[in-house]
């Protein structure tokens, strides 16, 4: 314990299995604006999943137990939440401070749920400790529903080396006899820190590639008909195709420039033989 305020001690918490955390995580961009951390804090049951949710719940344990620290609190009743954020915070950016008293309504207004998937606080479930006897280590499990670890941090290339962590906030009822009494923050603990890589959302087809893919079958079908019809159809097809080909060559950036569809390239390959026929005069 690091001190006492309001008749209840400040307690020390730690993340269970902290050695399984990675120093770097990837984040996917999902539909609807969700940005989920992959394999967080470690893969499901130690086995990586390439599809769907890959991750695990996290646990936080209070280290003090069976001590006189609980004597002045009667039968302590704990509530707990975690929040993902920057490892180093300015004082004004802190969500809660040690010893601060808030209402349960205020805490629940920050709580993440299926109706509020972007809220920052994730509620914990006590999985061990008997408040009746005050024995054992209080242990909380977070995110046992396995819905995905959303982290809405806005990233850019200048923040690639910024470190992040998870903070666990443990509260105790100010009145153990009132389950809806105000709650006091008695412990704040931090997870191992990590950096973040954000994967871009898979890009859809460009307008140029969609148009080129539509024109290409027309050019290909024209080449299979009689030579006279081929010349007319080929001329019309390439009149439509030319702006799209120009858009492919205009982009000087090879990383962002899409490759022309294969059927467009195949149509272009047939052009010399068609144009060389004596009947073709275009």
Backbone as CSV, one residue per row, in Angstrom:
resi,resn,N_x,N_y,N_z,CA_x,CA_y,CA_z,C_x,C_y,C_z
1,UNK,0.841,-1.187,0.000,0.000,0.000,0.000,0.879,1.240,0.000
2,UNK,0.429,2.271,-0.729,1.252,3.469,-0.874,0.750,4.643,-0.069
3,UNK,-0.292,4.469,0.717,-0.830,5.572,1.484,-2.264,5.272,1.838
4,UNK,-2.935,6.231,2.449,-4.313,5.998,2.861,-5.088,7.301,2.745
5,UNK,-6.321,7.174,2.289,-7.195,8.338,2.214,-8.629,7.860,2.401
6,UNK,-9.395,8.565,3.180,-10.790,8.211,3.364,-10.985,6.901,4.106
7,UNK,-10.031,6.507,4.965,-10.201,5.304,5.757,-9.896,4.024,5.015
8,UNK,-9.400,4.101,3.765,-9.063,2.876,3.028,-7.705,3.045,2.359
9,UNK,-6.879,2.019,2.387,-5.507,2.163,1.877,-5.439,2.170,0.363
10,UNK,-4.383,2.768,-0.150,-4.045,2.614,-1.554,-3.388,1.244,-1.713
11,UNK,-3.783,0.523,-2.727,-3.319,-0.847,-2.913,-2.464,-0.966,-4.167
12,UNK,-1.659,-2.003,-4.204,-0.769,-2.245,-5.335,-1.333,-3.363,-6.202
13,UNK,-1.483,-3.088,-7.482,-1.971,-4.102,-8.415,-0.911,-4.455,-9.428
14,UNK,-1.048,-5.628,-10.024,-0.140,-6.032,-11.089,-0.897,-6.856,-12.120
15,UNK,-0.430,-6.777,-13.366,-1.025,-7.550,-14.450,-0.486,-8.977,-14.400
16,UNK,-1.395,-9.936,-14.428,-1.018,-11.352,-14.394,-0.479,-11.759,-15.761
17,UNK,0.548,-12.596,-15.786,1.192,-13.085,-17.021,1.697,-11.927,-17.887
18,UNK,2.277,-10.927,-17.237,2.804,-9.777,-17.973,3.941,-10.171,-18.906
19,UNK,4.602,-11.301,-18.617,5.710,-11.738,-19.473,5.228,-12.231,-20.835
20,UNK,3.917,-12.440,-21.003,3.375,-12.899,-22.288,3.019,-11.738,-23.207
21,UNK,3.115,-10.523,-22.697,2.789,-9.363,-23.521,3.900,-9.131,-24.541
22,UNK,3.520,-8.628,-25.712,4.488,-8.288,-26.757,4.893,-6.817,-26.617
23,UNK,5.996,-6.469,-27.254,6.444,-5.073,-27.228,5.877,-4.279,-28.406
24,UNK,5.180,-4.983,-29.319,4.627,-4.320,-30.502,3.367,-5.066,-30.950
25,UNK,2.349,-4.303,-31.348,1.093,-4.903,-31.806,0.637,-4.243,-33.099
26,UNK,-0.144,-5.026,-33.874,-0.783,-4.495,-35.076,-2.231,-4.151,-34.745
27,UNK,-2.742,-3.159,-35.465,-4.132,-2.750,-35.264,-4.852,-2.742,-36.604
28,UNK,-6.009,-3.388,-36.666,-6.807,-3.451,-37.885,-7.881,-2.370,-37.876
29,UNK,-8.193,-1.859,-39.048,-9.311,-0.940,-39.206,-10.534,-1.723,-39.643
30,UNK,-11.556,-1.731,-38.818,-12.773,-2.472,-39.097,-13.867,-1.540,-39.592
31,UNK,-14.908,-2.165,-40.142,-16.059,-1.375,-40.576,-16.717,-0.716,-39.360
32,UNK,-17.238,0.458,-39.596,-17.895,1.164,-38.521,-16.964,1.985,-37.661
33,UNK,-15.663,1.980,-37.994,-14.720,2.801,-37.261,-13.963,2.107,-36.150
34,UNK,-14.242,0.829,-35.896,-13.504,0.115,-34.859,-12.064,-0.130,-35.290
35,UNK,-11.145,0.003,-34.349,-9.727,-0.220,-34.601,-9.238,-1.233,-33.574
36,UNK,-9.215,-2.496,-33.975,-8.951,-3.578,-33.024,-7.493,-4.007,-33.031
37,UNK,-6.936,-4.159,-31.828,-5.588,-4.683,-31.676,-5.601,-6.190,-31.920
38,UNK,-4.652,-6.670,-32.711,-4.552,-8.097,-33.014,-3.642,-8.785,-31.993
39,UNK,-4.017,-10.024,-31.657,-3.190,-10.865,-30.776,-2.906,-10.160,-29.455
40,UNK,-3.903,-9.500,-28.923,-3.716,-8.667,-27.737,-4.416,-9.265,-26.526
41,UNK,-3.790,-9.318,-25.365,-2.359,-9.066,-25.125,-1.461,-10.214,-25.590
42,UNK,-2.096,-11.365,-25.915,-1.366,-12.480,-26.534,-2.385,-13.313,-27.291
43,UNK,-1.932,-14.235,-28.101,-2.831,-15.031,-28.944,-3.772,-15.894,-28.097
44,UNK,-4.883,-16.256,-28.701,-5.891,-17.051,-28.016,-5.342,-18.404,-27.600
45,UNK,-5.335,-18.666,-26.306,-4.838,-19.945,-25.769,-3.447,-20.285,-26.301
46,UNK,-2.649,-19.256,-26.604,-1.295,-19.476,-27.087,-1.201,-19.882,-28.538
47,UNK,-2.326,-19.934,-29.263,-2.339,-20.338,-30.675,-2.858,-19.192,-31.528
48,UNK,-2.084,-18.783,-32.526,-2.485,-17.657,-33.370,-3.634,-18.043,-34.291
49,UNK,-4.596,-17.130,-34.437,-5.716,-17.296,-35.350,-5.615,-16.248,-36.448
50,UNK,-5.618,-16.705,-37.697,-5.480,-15.775,-38.820,-6.787,-15.067,-39.140
51,UNK,-7.917,-15.661,-38.744,-9.216,-15.062,-39.027,-9.986,-14.889,-37.726
52,UNK,-10.837,-13.857,-37.716,-11.642,-13.615,-36.537,-10.817,-13.067,-35.386
53,UNK,-11.363,-13.199,-34.194,-10.710,-12.637,-33.014,-9.494,-13.463,-32.629
54,UNK,-8.367,-12.791,-32.465,-7.170,-13.422,-31.916,-6.694,-12.540,-30.774
55,UNK,-6.814,-13.050,-29.585,-6.457,-12.293,-28.400,-6.914,-13.041,-27.173
56,UNK,-6.859,-12.407,-26.041,-7.199,-13.073,-24.795,-7.651,-12.043,-23.769
57,UNK,-8.384,-12.472,-22.754,-8.675,-11.572,-21.643,-7.384,-11.244,-20.892
58,UNK,-7.416,-10.214,-20.079,-6.272,-9.897,-19.222,-6.728,-9.908,-17.770
59,UNK,-5.792,-10.163,-16.879,-6.113,-10.258,-15.463,-5.220,-9.309,-14.668
60,UNK,-5.812,-8.737,-13.627,-5.091,-7.861,-12.716,-5.323,-8.356,-11.295
61,UNK,-4.248,-8.419,-10.520,-4.322,-8.933,-9.153,-3.879,-7.854,-8.168
62,UNK,-4.633,-7.715,-7.095,-4.206,-6.864,-5.991,-3.299,-7.684,-5.086
63,UNK,-2.159,-7.136,-4.738,-1.138,-7.911,-4.037,-1.407,-8.055,-2.548
64,UNK,-2.043,-7.050,-1.935,-2.283,-7.124,-0.499,-3.416,-8.102,-0.196
65,UNK,-3.271,-8.846,0.882,-4.328,-9.758,1.309,-4.104,-10.157,2.762
66,UNK,-5.227,-10.524,3.426,-5.166,-11.002,4.809,-4.389,-10.064,5.732
67,UNK,-4.554,-8.766,5.561,-3.808,-7.813,6.370,-4.746,-6.836,7.056
68,UNK,-4.233,-6.094,7.999,-5.051,-5.149,8.746,-5.503,-3.970,7.876
69,UNK,-4.975,-3.906,6.648,-5.338,-2.808,5.746,-6.840,-2.785,5.470
70,UNK,-7.491,-3.963,5.556,-8.919,-4.011,5.278,-9.770,-3.766,6.525
71,UNK,-9.143,-3.645,7.679,-9.892,-3.615,8.930,-10.859,-2.432,8.997
72,UNK,-10.423,-1.260,8.524,-11.260,-0.073,8.621,-12.325,0.013,7.528
73,UNK,-12.324,-0.951,6.626,-13.264,-0.886,5.508,-14.439,-1.832,5.673
74,UNK,-14.494,-2.591,6.761,-15.580,-3.543,6.927,-15.435,-4.667,5.932
75,UNK,-16.405,-4.819,5.049,-16.368,-5.847,4.002,-16.139,-5.133,2.664
76,UNK,-14.925,-4.999,2.238,-14.662,-4.218,1.013,-15.303,-4.847,-0.217
77,UNK,-15.859,-4.024,-1.032,-16.436,-4.473,-2.296,-15.763,-3.699,-3.414
78,UNK,-15.103,-4.407,-4.317,-14.296,-3.775,-5.351,-15.032,-3.728,-6.692
79,UNK,-14.725,-2.703,-7.468,-15.118,-2.603,-8.863,-13.874,-2.232,-9.648
80,UNK,-13.786,-2.670,-10.895,-12.547,-2.467,-11.653,-12.835,-2.232,-13.127
81,UNK,-12.003,-1.391,-13.732,-12.039,-1.129,-15.169,-10.602,-1.014,-15.691
82,UNK,-10.406,-1.253,-16.980,-9.116,-0.973,-17.614,-9.340,-0.017,-18.780
83,UNK,-8.268,0.677,-19.137,-8.316,1.630,-20.252,-6.993,1.566,-21.006
84,UNK,-7.062,1.509,-22.334,-5.861,1.532,-23.173,-5.542,2.986,-23.501
85,UNK,-4.282,3.368,-23.376,-3.921,4.754,-23.648,-2.427,4.933,-23.798
86,UNK,-2.011,6.176,-23.924,-0.591,6.480,-24.028,0.108,6.174,-22.708
87,UNK,1.343,5.687,-22.813,2.072,5.289,-21.606,2.391,6.484,-20.723
88,UNK,2.654,7.609,-21.335,2.966,8.832,-20.574,1.837,9.832,-20.805
89,UNK,1.205,10.242,-19.723,0.077,11.151,-19.824,0.395,12.482,-19.149
90,UNK,-0.133,13.538,-19.736,-0.108,14.820,-19.045,-1.168,14.788,-17.948
91,UNK,-0.978,15.596,-16.950,-1.873,15.570,-15.807,-3.319,15.798,-16.211
92,UNK,-3.538,16.666,-17.182,-4.899,16.979,-17.621,-5.522,15.831,-18.421
93,UNK,-4.710,14.892,-18.882,-5.221,13.785,-19.689,-5.579,12.560,-18.862
94,UNK,-5.324,12.596,-17.564,-5.618,11.445,-16.719,-7.129,11.268,-16.561
95,UNK,-7.586,10.024,-16.740,-9.014,9.743,-16.596,-9.452,9.750,-15.142
96,UNK,-8.591,9.271,-14.266,-8.903,9.174,-12.851,-7.608,9.299,-12.062
97,UNK,-7.697,9.750,-10.829,-6.515,9.881,-9.980,-6.684,9.050,-8.722
98,UNK,-5.588,8.593,-8.201,-5.603,7.766,-7.006,-6.250,8.534,-5.852
99,UNK,-7.222,7.902,-5.203,-7.936,8.533,-4.106,-9.164,9.309,-4.524
100,UNK,-9.359,9.507,-5.834,-10.506,10.280,-6.318,-11.804,9.504,-6.105
101,UNK,-12.856,10.213,-5.734,-14.174,9.620,-5.519,-15.105,10.055,-6.647
102,UNK,-15.770,9.089,-7.239,-16.730,9.375,-8.308,-17.980,8.526,-8.066
103,UNK,-19.043,8.878,-8.748,-20.258,8.067,-8.662,-20.141,6.866,-9.600
104,UNK,-20.890,5.828,-9.306,-20.892,4.674,-10.199,-21.509,5.024,-11.547
105,UNK,-22.445,5.960,-11.549,-23.030,6.407,-12.819,-21.971,7.036,-13.707
106,UNK,-21.069,7.817,-13.102,-20.002,8.455,-13.877,-19.074,7.409,-14.479
107,UNK,-18.739,6.384,-13.699,-17.868,5.330,-14.214,-18.560,4.554,-15.332
108,UNK,-19.826,4.258,-15.142,-20.564,3.470,-16.131,-20.818,4.246,-17.416
109,UNK,-20.801,5.582,-17.335,-20.965,6.381,-18.555,-19.755,6.266,-19.472
110,UNK,-18.612,5.833,-18.909,-17.390,5.632,-19.694,-17.213,4.183,-20.130
111,UNK,-18.102,3.317,-19.676,-17.929,1.881,-19.865,-18.295,1.438,-21.286
112,UNK,-17.483,0.570,-21.830,-17.700,0.034,-23.177,-18.750,-1.071,-23.144
113,UNK,-19.591,-1.094,-24.169,-20.627,-2.115,-24.282,-20.960,-2.299,-25.746
114,UNK,-21.858,-3.240,-26.045,-22.262,-3.455,-27.438,-22.967,-2.214,-27.996
115,UNK,-23.647,-1.466,-27.147,-24.310,-0.239,-27.590,-23.338,0.934,-27.674
116,UNK,-22.258,0.863,-26.915,-21.265,1.942,-26.884,-19.874,1.346,-27.068
117,UNK,-19.573,0.857,-28.274,-18.306,0.129,-28.504,-17.062,1.007,-28.487
118,UNK,-17.236,2.349,-28.535,-16.083,3.245,-28.576,-15.726,3.816,-27.203
119,UNK,-16.521,3.538,-26.195,-16.211,4.051,-24.858,-14.884,3.479,-24.368
120,UNK,-14.141,4.242,-23.583,-12.754,3.859,-23.267,-12.576,2.824,-22.154
121,UNK,-13.516,2.738,-21.208,-13.317,1.864,-20.055,-13.932,0.483,-20.290
122,UNK,-13.180,-0.549,-19.930,-13.646,-1.930,-20.057,-13.774,-2.522,-18.654
123,UNK,-14.954,-2.985,-18.334,-15.227,-3.424,-16.961,-14.633,-4.801,-16.684
124,UNK,-14.185,-4.981,-15.459,-13.617,-6.246,-15.041,-14.591,-7.073,-14.224
125,UNK,-14.333,-8.350,-14.215,-15.143,-9.304,-13.462,-14.251,-9.956,-12.409
126,UNK,-14.671,-9.901,-11.140,-13.869,-10.529,-10.097,-13.982,-12.048,-10.223
127,UNK,-12.838,-12.721,-10.331,-12.859,-14.169,-10.509,-12.308,-14.909,-9.295
128,UNK,-11.755,-14.182,-8.327,-11.353,-14.811,-7.068,-11.354,-13.770,-5.971
129,UNK,-11.416,-14.228,-4.736,-11.473,-13.408,-3.517,-12.887,-13.455,-2.946
130,UNK,-12.975,-13.680,-1.672,-14.253,-13.771,-0.979,-14.416,-12.560,-0.070
131,UNK,-15.227,-11.581,-0.507,-15.367,-10.369,0.301,-15.938,-10.625,1.686
132,UNK,-16.658,-11.730,1.875,-17.235,-12.007,3.191,-16.137,-12.225,4.238
133,UNK,-15.077,-12.920,3.835,-14.012,-13.231,4.780,-12.794,-12.335,4.618
134,UNK,-12.707,-11.645,3.469,-11.562,-10.785,3.219,-10.280,-11.558,2.980
135,UNK,-10.392,-12.801,2.524,-9.207,-13.636,2.330,-8.863,-13.765,0.859
136,UNK,-7.606,-14.028,0.582,-7.167,-14.263,-0.789,-6.834,-12.980,-1.516
137,UNK,-6.239,-13.142,-2.696,-5.914,-11.999,-3.542,-7.118,-11.656,-4.416
138,UNK,-7.589,-10.428,-4.401,-8.614,-10.044,-5.373,-8.014,-10.071,-6.786
139,UNK,-8.631,-10.841,-7.684,-8.177,-10.946,-9.072,-9.346,-10.598,-9.981
140,UNK,-9.077,-9.734,-10.957,-10.114,-9.290,-11.887,-9.739,-9.710,-13.305
141,UNK,-10.747,-10.136,-14.040,-10.548,-10.501,-15.448,-11.295,-9.495,-16.309
142,UNK,-10.624,-9.036,-17.364,-11.203,-8.026,-18.245,-11.374,-8.584,-19.650
143,UNK,-12.526,-8.315,-20.214,-12.804,-8.662,-21.609,-12.949,-10.160,-21.826
144,UNK,-13.663,-10.826,-20.931,-13.891,-12.256,-21.108,-14.848,-12.548,-22.253
145,UNK,-15.562,-11.502,-22.769,-16.486,-11.718,-23.893,-15.752,-11.906,-25.216
146,UNK,-14.498,-11.454,-25.292,-13.669,-11.595,-26.489,-14.331,-10.956,-27.711
147,UNK,-14.687,-9.689,-27.578,-15.298,-8.965,-28.706,-14.255,-8.250,-29.561
148,UNK,-13.045,-8.167,-29.125,-12.031,-7.396,-29.834,-11.573,-6.230,-28.977
149,UNK,-10.276,-5.963,-29.021,-9.703,-4.886,-28.210,-9.622,-3.610,-29.045
150,UNK,-10.685,-2.823,-29.036,-10.682,-1.556,-29.779,-9.813,-0.528,-29.064
151,UNK,-9.004,0.182,-29.868,-8.177,1.282,-29.335,-8.247,2.413,-30.351
152,UNK,-8.930,3.490,-29.991,-9.226,4.559,-30.936,-8.156,5.609,-31.096
153,UNK,-6.940,5.328,-30.643,-5.855,6.300,-30.771,-5.664,6.710,-32.232
154,UNK,-5.556,8.019,-32.482,-5.348,8.548,-33.838,-3.851,8.596,-34.107
155,UNK,-3.388,7.753,-35.021,-1.951,7.614,-35.271,-1.532,8.353,-36.535
156,UNK,-0.234,8.632,-36.638,0.382,9.118,-37.870,1.846,8.697,-37.854
157,UNK,2.549,8.950,-38.947,3.922,8.462,-39.086,4.873,9.061,-38.041
158,UNK,4.530,10.220,-37.512,5.398,10.861,-36.526,5.257,10.242,-35.133
159,UNK,4.221,9.412,-34.947,3.968,8.810,-33.636,4.236,7.314,-33.630
160,UNK,5.003,6.848,-34.598,5.242,5.411,-34.727,5.956,4.819,-33.523
161,UNK,6.800,5.608,-32.871,7.569,5.108,-31.727,6.921,5.443,-30.384
162,UNK,5.731,6.040,-30.413,5.042,6.365,-29.168,4.636,5.076,-28.449
163,UNK,4.828,5.045,-27.155,4.519,3.843,-26.393,3.149,3.969,-25.722
164,UNK,2.482,2.823,-25.641,1.129,2.750,-25.102,1.104,1.703,-23.988
165,UNK,0.041,1.704,-23.216,-0.113,0.702,-22.166,-1.590,0.586,-21.797
166,UNK,-1.884,-0.354,-20.924,-3.226,-0.505,-20.356,-3.146,-0.120,-18.878
167,UNK,-4.082,0.692,-18.426,-4.148,1.058,-17.011,-5.357,0.390,-16.363
168,UNK,-5.128,-0.172,-15.211,-6.203,-0.802,-14.448,-6.577,0.105,-13.282
169,UNK,-7.867,0.420,-13.189,-8.375,1.258,-12.110,-9.226,0.378,-11.186
170,UNK,-8.814,0.254,-9.937,-9.564,-0.514,-8.959,-10.231,0.456,-7.991
171,UNK,-11.525,0.253,-7.776,-12.298,1.115,-6.885,-12.877,0.286,-5.739
172,UNK,-13.166,0.966,-4.640,-13.836,0.347,-3.500,-15.039,1.213,-3.139
173,UNK,-16.110,0.579,-2.700,-17.291,1.324,-2.281,-16.957,2.208,-1.085
174,UNK,-17.430,3.438,-1.121,-17.235,4.304,0.041,-18.139,3.882,1.202
175,UNK,-19.235,3.212,0.868,-20.132,2.663,1.886,-20.388,1.197,1.551
176,UNK,-19.694,0.270,2.225,-19.839,-1.155,1.901,-21.256,-1.678,2.043
177,UNK,-22.096,-0.968,2.776,-23.476,-1.413,2.980,-24.430,-0.907,1.904
178,UNK,-23.920,-0.094,0.998,-24.743,0.442,-0.090,-24.101,0.062,-1.419
179,UNK,-24.665,-0.890,-2.144,-24.044,-1.357,-3.394,-23.974,-0.299,-4.485
180,UNK,-24.725,0.805,-4.342,-24.681,1.879,-5.345,-24.044,3.142,-4.781
181,UNK,-23.268,3.002,-3.724,-22.609,4.177,-3.149,-21.515,4.670,-4.088
182,UNK,-20.989,5.849,-3.802,-19.862,6.363,-4.576,-18.673,5.416,-4.411
183,UNK,-17.731,5.518,-5.329,-16.575,4.625,-5.309,-15.286,5.445,-5.280
184,UNK,-14.297,4.918,-4.554,-13.010,5.595,-4.417,-11.939,4.776,-5.135
185,UNK,-11.094,5.447,-5.915,-10.009,4.756,-6.621,-8.908,4.421,-5.611
186,UNK,-8.684,3.130,-5.401,-7.684,2.709,-4.419,-6.444,2.098,-5.064
187,UNK,-6.467,1.906,-6.395,-5.296,1.335,-7.064,-5.303,1.697,-8.541
188,UNK,-4.139,2.106,-9.047,-3.927,2.306,-10.481,-2.641,1.583,-10.846
189,UNK,-2.726,0.642,-11.735,-1.540,-0.107,-12.163,-1.456,-0.101,-13.682
190,UNK,-0.247,-0.227,-14.195,-0.009,-0.152,-15.644,0.581,-1.449,-16.163
191,UNK,0.203,-1.785,-17.388,0.719,-2.975,-18.063,2.098,-2.692,-18.653
192,UNK,2.768,-3.713,-19.199,3.970,-3.441,-20.001,3.616,-2.515,-21.163
193,UNK,4.566,-1.686,-21.570,4.309,-0.740,-22.660,4.576,-1.393,-24.014
194,UNK,4.008,-0.804,-25.068,4.147,-1.363,-26.411,3.984,-0.266,-27.454
195,UNK,4.489,-0.529,-28.650,4.280,0.364,-29.792,3.203,-0.234,-30.683
196,UNK,2.828,0.527,-31.710,1.643,0.198,-32.487,1.893,0.403,-33.975
197,UNK,1.422,-0.546,-34.787,1.399,-0.385,-36.239,-0.041,-0.490,-36.703
198,UNK,-0.476,0.477,-37.489,-1.860,0.509,-37.959,-1.915,0.018,-39.401
199,UNK,-2.690,-1.037,-39.618,-2.873,-1.547,-40.982,-3.968,-0.762,-41.657
200,UNK,-3.694,-0.379,-42.908,-4.698,0.378,-43.640,-5.817,-0.541,-44.082
201,UNK,-7.012,0.071,-44.197,-8.150,-0.682,-44.705,-7.881,-1.086,-46.145
202,UNK,-8.263,-2.333,-46.501,-8.038,-2.816,-47.856,-8.747,-1.915,-48.850
203,UNK,-7.991,-1.408,-49.810,-8.555,-0.474,-50.784,-9.420,-1.199,-51.798
204,UNK,-10.538,-0.604,-52.158,-11.398,-1.171,-53.189,-10.846,-0.845,-54.564
205,UNK,-11.466,-1.375,-55.634,-10.991,-1.109,-56.988,-11.143,0.360,-57.339
206,UNK,-10.170,0.900,-58.074,-10.241,2.297,-58.493,-11.219,2.429,-59.637
207,UNK,-11.647,3.667,-59.883,-12.571,3.897,-60.993,-11.935,3.513,-62.315
208,UNK,-10.637,3.777,-62.437,-9.957,3.452,-63.688,-9.928,1.959,-63.919
209,UNK,-9.628,1.169,-62.869,-9.549,-0.274,-63.054,-10.920,-0.865,-63.311
210,UNK,-11.983,-0.298,-62.667,-13.325,-0.790,-62.918,-13.734,-0.528,-64.361
211,UNK,-13.425,0.691,-64.842,-13.782,1.035,-66.214,-12.995,0.208,-67.209
212,UNK,-11.690,0.020,-66.938,-10.854,-0.764,-67.833,-11.311,-2.198,-67.885
213,UNK,-11.726,-2.742,-66.744,-12.189,-4.120,-66.712,-13.475,-4.278,-67.500
214,UNK,-14.296,-3.218,-67.543,-15.530,-3.268,-68.317,-15.262,-3.172,-69.802
215,UNK,-14.288,-2.341,-70.186,-13.977,-2.139,-71.600,-13.255,-3.332,-72.185
216,UNK,-12.414,-3.983,-71.398,-11.579,-5.060,-71.913,-12.355,-6.178,-72.569
217,UNK,-13.450,-6.707,-71.959,-14.188,-7.767,-72.640,-14.723,-7.329,-73.991
218,UNK,-15.097,-6.035,-74.101,-15.603,-5.547,-75.384,-14.514,-5.603,-76.443
219,UNK,-13.298,-5.215,-76.075,-12.188,-5.268,-77.021,-11.859,-6.702,-77.387
220,UNK,-11.934,-7.601,-76.387,-11.630,-9.002,-76.659,-12.657,-9.633,-77.559
221,UNK,-13.941,-9.355,-77.345,-14.992,-9.918,-78.176,-14.908,-9.386,-79.591
222,UNK,-14.501,-8.109,-79.722,-14.396,-7.519,-81.055,-13.337,-8.243,-81.875
223,UNK,-12.254,-8.668,-81.242,-11.173,-9.324,-81.955,-11.563,-10.692,-82.468
224,UNK,-12.645,-11.275,-81.947,-13.057,-12.615,-82.357,-14.032,-12.588,-83.527
225,UNK,-14.560,-11.417,-83.901,-15.530,-11.324,-84.991,-14.811,-11.126,-86.311
226,UNK,-15.583,-10.859,-87.364,-14.981,-10.637,-88.679,-14.068,-9.436,-88.642
227,UNK,-13.151,-9.380,-89.621,-12.131,-8.342,-89.583,-12.722,-6.953,-89.661
228,UNK,-13.741,-6.736,-90.522,-14.342,-5.418,-90.655,-14.995,-4.970,-89.367
229,UNK,-15.767,-5.897,-88.772,-16.421,-5.571,-87.503,-15.381,-5.362,-86.407
230,UNK,-14.282,-6.145,-86.516,-13.217,-6.019,-85.515,-12.652,-4.614,-85.501
231,UNK,-12.399,-4.051,-86.668,-11.800,-2.722,-86.736,-12.702,-1.670,-86.108
232,UNK,-14.009,-1.732,-86.409,-14.932,-0.741,-85.862,-15.046,-0.901,-84.353
233,UNK,-15.244,-2.161,-83.917,-15.390,-2.409,-82.479,-14.119,-2.077,-81.726
234,UNK,-12.973,-2.399,-82.352,-11.703,-2.146,-81.702,-11.453,-0.652,-81.556
235,UNK,-11.833,0.098,-82.583,-11.641,1.536,-82.523,-12.470,2.149,-81.397
236,UNK,-13.754,1.720,-81.301,-14.623,2.258,-80.245,-14.118,1.851,-78.857
237,UNK,-13.656,0.597,-78.759,-13.176,0.117,-77.462,-11.978,0.904,-76.991
238,UNK,-11.045,1.153,-77.920,-9.833,1.853,-77.515,-10.056,3.338,-77.293
239,UNK,-11.093,3.896,-77.966,-11.444,5.277,-77.664,-11.904,5.409,-76.207
240,UNK,-12.615,4.383,-75.728,-13.051,4.381,-74.327,-11.921,4.002,-73.385
241,UNK,-11.028,3.156,-73.896,-9.964,2.641,-73.037,-8.830,3.642,-72.836
242,UNK,-8.608,4.539,-73.810,-7.460,5.443,-73.763,-7.398,6.289,-72.495
243,UNK,-8.519,6.917,-72.063,-8.407,7.708,-70.814,-8.002,6.871,-69.608
244,UNK,-8.457,5.608,-69.583,-8.107,4.749,-68.453,-6.638,4.378,-68.474
245,UNK,-6.108,4.108,-69.702,-4.688,3.799,-69.802,-3.847,5.010,-69.411
246,UNK,-4.357,6.189,-69.757,-3.638,7.401,-69.396,-3.572,7.566,-67.884
247,UNK,-4.660,7.164,-67.207,-4.654,7.291,-65.748,-3.668,6.339,-65.112
248,UNK,-3.448,5.162,-65.768,-2.452,4.225,-65.230,-1.045,4.817,-65.343
249,UNK,-0.733,5.446,-66.470,0.622,5.947,-66.700,0.866,7.290,-66.043
250,UNK,-0.204,8.046,-65.754,-0.032,9.385,-65.191,0.475,9.347,-63.756
251,UNK,0.102,8.290,-63.040,0.538,8.180,-61.640,1.972,7.694,-61.603
252,UNK,2.883,8.554,-61.179,4.309,8.225,-61.173,4.716,7.366,-59.980
253,UNK,3.824,7.228,-59.022,4.159,6.473,-57.815,3.860,4.995,-58.030
254,UNK,4.878,4.127,-58.151,4.620,2.712,-58.452,3.881,1.999,-57.347
255,UNK,3.950,2.509,-56.089,3.275,1.822,-54.991,1.772,2.050,-55.037
256,UNK,1.368,3.263,-55.471,-0.055,3.560,-55.484,-0.703,3.261,-56.822
257,UNK,0.115,3.061,-57.897,-0.451,2.834,-59.224,-0.935,1.398,-59.348
258,UNK,-2.224,1.163,-59.637,-2.716,-0.210,-59.787,-2.218,-0.820,-61.087
259,UNK,-2.042,-2.119,-61.145,-1.664,-2.806,-62.359,-2.877,-2.942,-63.268
260,UNK,-2.716,-2.740,-64.585,-3.846,-2.921,-65.494,-4.342,-4.352,-65.407
261,UNK,-5.663,-4.570,-65.481,-6.196,-5.931,-65.435,-5.605,-6.794,-66.542
262,UNK,-5.518,-8.109,-66.306,-4.907,-9.019,-67.271,-5.658,-9.035,-68.600
263,UNK,-6.991,-8.911,-68.531,-7.752,-8.945,-69.788,-7.474,-7.708,-70.644
264,UNK,-7.142,-6.570,-70.004,-6.761,-5.383,-70.770,-5.432,-5.624,-71.478
265,UNK,-4.475,-6.218,-70.776,-3.173,-6.504,-71.374,-3.315,-7.498,-72.532
266,UNK,-4.210,-8.482,-72.351,-4.420,-9.470,-73.415,-5.009,-8.816,-74.653
267,UNK,-5.934,-7.885,-74.447,-6.525,-7.172,-75.588,-5.478,-6.346,-76.315
268,UNK,-4.601,-5.703,-75.543,-3.545,-4.906,-76.169,-2.605,-5.782,-76.979
269,UNK,-2.388,-6.995,-76.543,-1.475,-7.893,-77.249,-2.015,-8.305,-78.613
270,UNK,-3.343,-8.254,-78.771,-3.939,-8.652,-80.057,-3.989,-7.522,-81.072
271,UNK,-3.665,-6.319,-80.620,-3.812,-5.162,-81.513,-2.943,-5.250,-82.768
272,UNK,-1.650,-5.570,-82.688,-0.820,-5.567,-83.903,-1.341,-6.484,-85.007
273,UNK,-1.807,-7.691,-84.660,-2.261,-8.620,-85.682,-3.538,-8.143,-86.346
274,UNK,-4.392,-7.456,-85.579,-5.640,-6.945,-86.159,-5.366,-5.777,-87.083
275,UNK,-4.526,-4.869,-86.639,-4.243,-3.675,-87.435,-3.458,-3.986,-88.695
276,UNK,-2.780,-5.118,-88.747,-1.971,-5.442,-89.908,-2.778,-6.001,-91.074
277,UNK,-4.066,-6.322,-90.854,-4.879,-6.876,-91.950,-5.212,-5.793,-92.952
278,UNK,-5.260,-6.147,-94.270,-5.539,-5.129,-95.290,-6.932,-4.550,-95.190
279,UNK,-7.887,-5.315,-94.589,-9.247,-4.796,-94.514,-9.411,-3.731,-93.456
280,UNK,-8.464,-3.701,-92.530,-8.578,-2.774,-91.403,-7.993,-1.443,-91.783
281,UNK,-8.806,-0.429,-91.789,-8.332,0.897,-92.173,-8.860,1.900,-91.146
282,UNK,-8.138,2.001,-90.024,-8.575,2.937,-88.991,-7.391,3.814,-88.590
